[in-house]
Structures are given as structure tokens and as C-alpha cells.
């Protein structure tokens, strides 16, 4: 029976996102180029998406950049954001929804497990809902799996937790 294991997860701390939004709103209120842009950022739909709104696409892009800067400072992974298309909104303004990815999608879990199995390391990956657990008798093999996964790009944010 394997003694050592770790989990591969993808989580976004909502409290950090809230704090980043507050900081971004404060900066947007002070920036001269965004004074009359009617820009807003809000966390919507049970904390699963951010709604950005501005008077035009240029202002919306500036708001997005400010928000991303604040998210990076608070160590929120930008790979966890899924930008939707820009939509026209009321009063000739534009709106964009940004979904927050929580957990790893089943297809991505399967990709991760396949990459681990293709490496021929003596470890046991298993999909546990929205995360992947990797088990082995050797901690060194687990370290090698972590190095392998960090070298590949799965287009998601990955954290390695519960290392035992």
C-alpha cells in the first residue's frame, strides 16, 4: 500500500479576489483616464464570476489591466480566470464576464493522469472529483511527478497540496 501522496488542485481564494476588486475600484476611482468611463467591477453569481463594465472597449481594457495587476499582487492565479466575450450593455457601454475556475475539469484531470502514466514512474494517479491524487511508496518519485507536471502546460493553475 502506498504510504505517500499529494493532491493536484486548482483553487482560487475568493477573499483575495474580493480584496483585489476593492483595491482595483479604489485605483479606478483615482485614475484620470477612467474618470468618465462609468467603470465598475463586481463579484457576481455566488462568487463564481466577476463582471466588468465600462463606457467603451478601451476603458474596459484599462479596467481589466488594473484588476489583473491587483490579482497578481494578491497571488490570485490569472490562469484561473476565464474571460468571456465583450457584450454591449445599456447606455452604449460594454460588459464582460470573467468566470472563476474552481477545481479541475474532468478532461484536464484525464490529461494530467495520462501525462503521469506516460512518464512510466511507479506512482498511482487517481481522479477524486475535481482534483487528482498521486500516491507512491517513494517521496522521491512524488517529487519527480511534481517536476514533470510543472514542466508541462495544461492551461490551468495547479497547486500541489496535502503532501504526506
N, C-alpha and C positions, 0 to 999 in steps of 0.2 A: 504494500500500500504506500503510495507517495506521501511523504512527510511534509514537503514544502510546496507552497503555492503562492500565486498572486493573481489579482484581478485586473483586467484591462477595462477601464470605464471611460465614459465621456460625460462629464457633468459641468454645468455652469452654475456658479453661486449667484442666486437671484438677489441676495442682499448687496453683493458687489455691483451687479447690474443697476440696481436702484440708485446706489451711491454715485455711480458713473453718470447716470441720467441726470441726477441733481446737479452735479458739477458741470456737465455739458450745458444744461439750461442756464446756469449762472453765467457761464462764459458767453453763450449765445446772446444773452441779455446785455452784455457789456460790449460786444463787438460792433463796430461802426458799420461794417458791410452787411450786417444782418439786422440792422435797426428796424427797417420797414418790411422785413421779409415774412412777418407773421409766422415765424418758425416755432415748432413745438415738437417735443419728444415725450411719448408716454408709454408706459408698460401696460399692455392690454391683454385681454382674453386669458384670464387666470395665470398671468405671468409667463405665458408661452410665446409672446411676441412683442416687439417694440414697434410703435407706429411713429414714423417721421412725417412731418408736414411742413411745407414752406410755400412761398408765393410763386416760385419758379424752380426749374431744374438746377440752375446754378446755385441758388440758395440751399436747395435740398442737398446738393453735393457737399457744400460747405458744412452743413449741419451733420452730415454723415461723417465727415472727416473729424469734426470736433468730438463727436460721440466715440469714434474709434480710438482717438487719442486717449480719451478718459478711460475707456475699457481696457486698453493696454496698460495704462498706469495702475489699474486696479487688478491686473493679472487675470483678466477675463479673456479666454482664447477667442480670437477672431474667426478661427475655423468653426466655431460653434454657432456662427451666425449664418442664416440662410436668407439672402436678400431676394425679395420678390420684385416683380416688375413695378415700375413707377406708374401710378394711376392719376388721372385728372380728378380733382376734388372740387368742392363748392367754391364759388368766387374766384375762378381761374387760378386756383392753387393746385399743388400736386402733393400726392401722398405716397408713401412707400412703407410696406410692411416688412419687418425683419423677424423671421422666426428663430427662436432659440432652440437649438438641437440638444435635447436631453437624452442620454442613453445612446447606444449604438444600434443602428438599424440591423435587421436580421441579415440582409445581403452583405453588409460590411463585416458582421460577425463571421459569416461564412468565408469571406475573403481573408480575414485575419487567421482563422483556423487553417485554411488551405495553405497560407504562407508558412505557418508554423510547421505543418505536416510536411511540406515540400523541403524544409530545411533538414529533414532526417534526424533531428535531435530527439533524444529519448525523453520526451515530455508528453503530457496528455492535455491537450486543449479541449475545453467543453463550453458550449454556449449555455449561459444561465440567464435567459430572458434578454435583457438589454445590455449585458456585459459578457466578457469571456473570462473564464478561469483557466489558468495554466498550472498544472501540477507536475512534480518530478521528485525523485529521491535526492537529486543533487541541486544545491543552490547555485552552483556554477552554471549548470545548464539553464536555469531560470534567468540568470544574468545574460547569458548568450541570447536567449529569446528576446529579452528586453532590447539588447543591442540590435538584433535583427529587425525588430518592429520599428525602432527609431530610425533605422536606415531606409525604410520603405515609407512611401507616402500614400496613405489610404484616404486622404482628403477629409479627415476628421481629426478632432482633438482627442488624443489618447493620454490617459493617466494610468499609472501602474500603482495600485493600492493593495492593501491587505497582504503585504509581502511577509510571509511566515516561513 
